[in-house]
Amino acid sequence: MLVAPQPPPCAVVELSDETAYVQEWFIAPKSAGSECEDAVVVTEHFAAVVDGMSSPLRDRGQAPSGRRYAETVAREIARLEPTVSARVAVDSISRALRHIRSDHAGPSGAVAAVYSRAHREIWRIGDVHLRIGDRVVLGEKRVDEAMTLFRAAVVAAHVAAGESLDVLRDQDPGLAASRPLLELQHNLANRDAVFGYGVLDGSAVPDCHLEVFPVADATTVVFASDGYPGPAATFECAERELFAAIERDPACIGELAAMGKPLKQGADTPDDRTYLRFDPTISYAGFDTERES
């Protein structure tokens, strides 16, 4: 069977002396034949990791919407005015997404972590993992925790009943059992409510779902999409930790339950993955000029 070539992952990266603050970045789809729904941005003024949401309810033949959301968010971040505030930036990105429509049922949109060099702030909408110096801030959404733990429990019960783990990885009865929640999840998007969550989907993101983290005197910042278990201190560590965990838990019902999906046949990882590490202390001409004026 011939596999049609997929577009490369979205990377809006400007390589120059002004982007030397970025030390490592990596982006990859879950498998060679799949479309990557993550994006990475590196410019003189901003660095970001964007994760387009993949709906497990997408039927065969329906186009995935996550890539369109991720690409649009990445391009809008790269176009932002250098001194824009978090609130204005997120509203601008949301407006740019209003034309996107999803053909599939279930959740849609994108999440992102953005670093503003002018403000020395991280802006987060959704569940991108962060490391700010020695501080680790995992990306977590209560609605995802509810779904992924339920899915893992269903699969674990099938394993306990003596069913083949390989068959369960292929069929994923836990995901099928989670369908009622997934069909309704979009109603919680950008709601200030129990189980509500922030997402870039064209609707207004309320202040409660726009997180702002000052970098203070941190010398290292890491952004990692939820294709990684967390924001490891280096890319090498991130890869080593991920693949060791996959070897121990390929069905993603134990330490990798938060993935919400198993390692599929022929895939490298359960999900697309993106890693970005940078040093916020490296001199930034735009910021220095403003501060001196």
C-alpha positions in Angstrom: 0.0 0.0 0.0 1.3 3.4 -0.9 1.3 6.1 1.7 0.8 9.6 0.5 3.5 12.0 1.6 2.3 14.2 4.4 3.1 18.0 4.8 6.1 18.6 7.1 5.5 19.8 10.6 4.7 23.5 10.9 7.8 25.4 12.1 7.9 29.2 11.9 11.6 29.5 12.7 13.8 32.5 11.9 17.4 31.5 12.3 19.6 34.6 13.0 21.7 36.2 15.7 18.4 37.6 17.1 17.1 34.1 17.7 20.3 32.7 19.3 18.4 32.6 22.7 16.8 29.4 21.5 19.0 26.4 22.5 17.1 23.4 21.3 13.9 22.7 19.3 12.4 19.6 17.9 9.0 18.6 16.3 7.8 15.3 15.0 4.6 13.5 14.1 3.6 10.3 15.9 4.5 8.3 12.8 6.1 8.9 9.4 2.8 8.6 7.6 0.7 10.8 9.8 0.1 14.6 9.7 1.7 16.5 12.5 -0.7 18.7 14.4 1.9 20.5 16.5 3.7 23.7 15.5 6.8 25.6 16.8 7.6 29.3 16.5 10.9 31.0 17.0 11.3 34.7 16.1 13.3 37.6 17.5 10.4 38.6 19.7 8.5 35.3 20.5 9.0 31.6 21.0 6.1 29.2 21.2 4.9 25.6 21.1 1.4 25.0 19.7 -0.5 21.8 19.9 -3.5 21.3 17.6 -6.2 19.1 19.2 -6.8 15.8 17.6 -10.4 14.5 17.9 -10.5 10.7 18.4 -14.1 10.9 17.0 -12.9 11.8 13.5 -14.3 9.3 11.0 -12.4 7.9 8.1 -12.2 10.4 5.3 -12.8 13.4 7.6 -9.9 15.9 7.6 -8.2 16.6 10.9 -8.7 20.2 12.0 -5.8 20.3 14.5 -3.2 21.1 11.9 -5.2 24.1 10.5 -5.6 25.5 14.0 -1.9 25.0 14.9 -0.6 26.5 11.6 -2.9 29.5 11.9 -2.0 30.1 15.6 1.8 29.8 14.7 1.5 32.3 11.9 -0.4 34.8 14.0 2.1 34.6 16.9 4.9 35.3 14.4 3.0 38.4 13.2 2.3 39.9 16.7 3.6 43.3 17.5 6.7 42.9 19.8 5.2 44.7 22.8 1.7 43.4 22.6 0.1 42.3 25.9 -1.0 38.8 26.6 -4.7 39.7 26.5 -4.5 41.6 23.2 -2.3 38.8 21.7 -4.8 36.0 22.6 -7.8 38.0 21.3 -6.0 38.7 18.0 -5.2 35.0 17.6 -8.8 34.0 18.4 -10.1 36.4 15.8 -7.8 34.7 13.2 -9.3 31.3 13.9 -13.0 32.2 13.5 -13.1 31.1 9.9 -12.0 27.5 10.7 -14.7 24.9 10.9 -14.3 21.3 12.0 -15.9 18.5 10.0 -15.6 16.0 12.8 -17.4 15.6 16.2 -15.6 16.1 19.5 -13.1 18.7 20.7 -11.2 21.0 18.3 -8.8 23.9 18.4 -5.2 24.4 19.7 -3.4 25.0 22.9 -0.2 27.1 23.2 2.6 28.4 25.3 4.1 31.6 24.1 7.2 33.5 25.4 7.2 37.3 25.0 10.8 38.6 25.1 9.6 42.2 25.5 7.6 41.4 28.6 9.7 38.4 29.9 6.5 36.5 30.3 5.1 33.1 29.4 1.5 33.1 28.2 -0.3 29.7 28.3 -3.7 28.6 27.0 -4.2 24.9 27.6 -2.0 22.1 28.6 1.5 22.7 27.2 4.1 21.6 29.8 6.4 24.3 31.2 9.8 24.4 33.0 10.8 27.8 34.3 14.3 27.4 35.9 13.8 24.5 38.4 10.0 25.0 38.5 7.9 22.4 36.6 4.4 23.3 35.6 2.7 20.3 34.0 0.0 20.9 31.4 -3.2 19.5 32.9 -6.9 19.9 32.1 -9.5 18.4 34.5 -11.8 17.2 31.7 -8.8 15.4 30.1 -7.9 13.8 33.4 -11.4 12.5 33.8 -11.5 11.1 30.3 -8.0 9.6 30.3 -8.3 7.9 33.7 -11.6 6.5 32.7 -10.2 5.2 29.4 -7.2 3.7 31.2 -9.5 2.0 33.8 -11.6 0.4 31.1 -8.6 -1.0 29.3 -7.0 -2.2 32.6 -10.2 -4.1 33.4 -10.0 -5.8 30.0 -6.4 -6.7 30.7 -7.4 -8.1 34.1 -10.0 -10.2 32.4 -7.2 -11.9 30.4 -7.5 -10.1 27.1 -4.5 -9.5 24.8 -2.8 -6.2 25.3 -1.9 -6.0 21.6 -5.6 -6.4 20.7 -6.6 -3.9 23.2 -4.0 -1.4 21.9 -5.5 -1.8 18.4 -9.2 -1.6 19.5 -8.9 0.7 22.5 -12.3 -0.1 24.2 -11.5 2.6 26.8 -11.6 5.3 24.1 -14.8 3.9 22.7 -16.4 4.0 26.2 -15.3 7.6 26.5 -17.3 8.7 23.4 -20.2 10.3 25.3 -17.9 12.7 27.1 -15.8 13.5 24.0 -19.0 14.3 22.1 -20.0 16.9 24.7 -16.5 18.2 25.7 -16.7 21.2 23.3 -19.4 22.6 25.5 -16.8 23.2 28.2 -14.3 25.0 25.9 -13.5 28.5 27.2 -16.0 28.2 30.0 -15.4 29.5 33.5 -17.1 26.4 34.9 -16.3 23.1 36.6 -14.2 21.1 34.1 -14.0 24.2 31.8 -10.8 24.6 29.9 -9.0 27.1 27.7 -8.5 26.6 24.0 -7.7 28.6 20.9 -10.7 27.8 18.8 -12.0 31.1 17.6 -14.2 31.8 20.7 -13.2 34.3 23.4 -10.7 32.9 25.9 -11.7 34.1 29.4 -9.1 35.6 31.8 -9.3 32.5 34.0 -7.9 30.3 31.2 -5.1 32.8 30.2 -2.2 32.0 32.4 0.8 34.4 32.7 4.1 33.3 34.2 7.0 35.8 34.7 10.3 34.2 34.0 12.0 36.3 36.7 15.7 35.3 36.9 15.3 31.9 35.3 18.2 31.0 32.9 16.3 28.1 31.2 12.8 27.8 30.0 11.3 24.6 28.4 8.0 24.2 26.5 6.9 20.6 25.7 3.7 19.5 24.1 1.7 16.8 25.8 3.3 14.2 23.5 5.9 14.2 26.2 5.2 13.2 29.8 6.7 16.4 31.0 9.1 19.3 30.3 12.5 17.5 30.7 15.5 19.7 31.3 17.0 18.8 27.9 15.8 17.3 24.6 18.0 14.3 25.1 16.4 13.7 28.5 12.9 14.2 27.1 13.4 11.6 24.4 15.0 9.1 26.8 12.2 9.5 29.3 9.4 9.2 26.7 10.7 6.1 25.0 11.5 4.4 28.3 8.0 5.0 29.4 6.5 3.8 26.1 8.5 0.5 26.5 7.0 0.1 30.0 3.5 1.2 29.2 2.7 0.9 25.4 -1.1 0.8 26.1 -0.8 4.1 28.0 -2.9 2.9 31.0 -0.3 3.4 33.7 2.4 6.1 33.8 1.4 7.3 30.3 -2.4 7.3 31.0 -2.5 11.0 30.4 -1.7 10.5 26.7 -5.3 9.3 26.4 -4.4 6.9 23.5 -2.1 3.9 23.1 1.0 3.4 20.9 -0.5 2.3 17.6 1.0 -0.3 15.3 3.7 1.3 13.1 3.8 4.6 15.2 6.9 5.9 16.9 5.0 7.5 19.7 1.3 7.8 20.9 1.1 11.5 20.0 2.9 14.2 18.0 5.6 15.8 20.1 7.4 19.2 20.2 10.2 20.4 22.5 11.6 23.9 22.8 14.3 25.1 25.2 15.7 28.7 25.5 17.6 31.1 27.7 15.5 34.2 28.5 18.6 36.0 30.0 20.2 36.4 26.6 20.2 40.1 25.6 17.2 41.3 23.6 17.7 44.5 21.7 14.0 45.3 21.5 13.6 45.0 25.2 16.8 46.9 26.1 15.9 49.7 23.7 12.5 50.2 25.3 13.9 50.0 28.8 16.5 52.7 28.0 14.1 55.1 26.4 
